[in-house]
């Protein structure tokens, strides 16, 4: 699937400025994937991360990598209203070409904060929860339904981490024409099978007898 808008970047030209909006930076799958992606980019100056909460677990690591980080410290509706003008000012200051918002509620908030219209925006995540709607909190469901409606009006692209998650989003009402699947990536030099020890042998035996 092609990008939402033609890129102005030429070989050897300036790279895009990217802002990532994430719920928080505690230990979690999306947060770890964000950090790994930024670590692999080799261009820390291109990126800025906006945490709706605080530094969490990964904040110090991001700053150590040279990634710009802004924490909005949102703890409820009142602090969210206070944080919104700050996010607008930040976007005006950074002038990003791309705003990638991680997970459904962040997509709505990122756009309201001033994500540039007509330029690529990503909304990555919520894949596991979308597989079982009864397990999602009612408030999250309401936001997801609004986001599904907005998917036909606001984002240039919605990025899903798996085909199954993309299918679930489409079934939920998301616009399939803007969804792109980018599977999670893993460093096979770091994550590889080790020697077979007692624990691994026990796990294999358990799976064989199920």
WOSULCOR-V509570 format. One record per helix or strand. SS is the DSSP state (helix for helix, strand for strand). FROM is the first residue (numbers start at 1). LEN is the number of residues. Records with the same first field share a line. If there is no record, write none. Layout:
SS->FROM-LEN + FROM-LEN
This chain:
strand->18-5 + 47-5 + 68-4 + 98-5 + 121-4 + 158-3 + 179-3
helix->29-13 + 44-3 + 59-6 + 77-18 + 104-9 + 129-3 + 133-3 + 138-13 + 163-10 + 176-3 + 198-11
